[in-house]
Amino acid sequence: MRAAFPITLDNGLVVRGTEEPFMISDDPDFDGVSGSDANGDRATHIVGFDGVDLLKKCTRSDCENPVQPREAGFGSNGRCTSRSGMRRDQAQCIICRGRPRQGR
């Protein structure tokens, strides 16, 4: 889902889209932080910024490439979560969404 900058994260960080690349945490177990973009769409599992797009962590523990740019790894359409039309990004990357669920 294309993010409309600025993105305000729940931890108080505001990503304006002009920052140098950064990671929010160096902890490999960090699952990311959520927030909302300028249009009110939800952004979830954000772990950093690559200088162009938000970096997001796939929620599947067996993902081979869990940290990817949000636009490239998670799809541009997002999904609608309510009757009001609020949209949010996908929790799993495109590759993992196409794989069978864990434990099956």
Rosetta blueprint (number, residue, H / E / L):
1 M L
2 R L
3 A L
4 A L
5 F L
6 P L
7 I E
8 T E
9 L E
10 D L
11 N L
12 G L
13 L L
14 V E
15 V E
16 R L
17 G L
18 T L
19 E L
20 E L
21 P L
22 F E
23 M E
24 I L
25 S L
26 D L
27 D L
28 P L
29 D L
30 F L
31 D L
32 G L
33 V E
34 S E
35 G E
36 S E
37 D L
38 A L
39 N L
40 G L
41 D L
42 R E
43 A E
44 T E
45 H E
46 I E
47 V E
48 G E
49 F E
50 D L
51 G L
52 V L
53 D L
54 L E
55 L E
56 K E
57 K E
58 C L
59 T L
60 R L
61 S L
62 D L
63 C L
64 E L
65 N L
66 P L
67 V E
68 Q E
69 P E
70 R H
71 E H
72 A H
73 G H
74 F H
75 G L
76 S L
77 N L
78 G L
79 R E
80 C E
81 T L
82 S L
83 R L
84 S L
85 G L
86 M L
87 R E
88 R E
89 D L
90 Q L
91 A L
92 Q L
93 C L
94 I H
95 I H
96 C H
97 R H
98 G L
99 R L
100 P L
101 R L
102 Q L
103 G L
104 R L
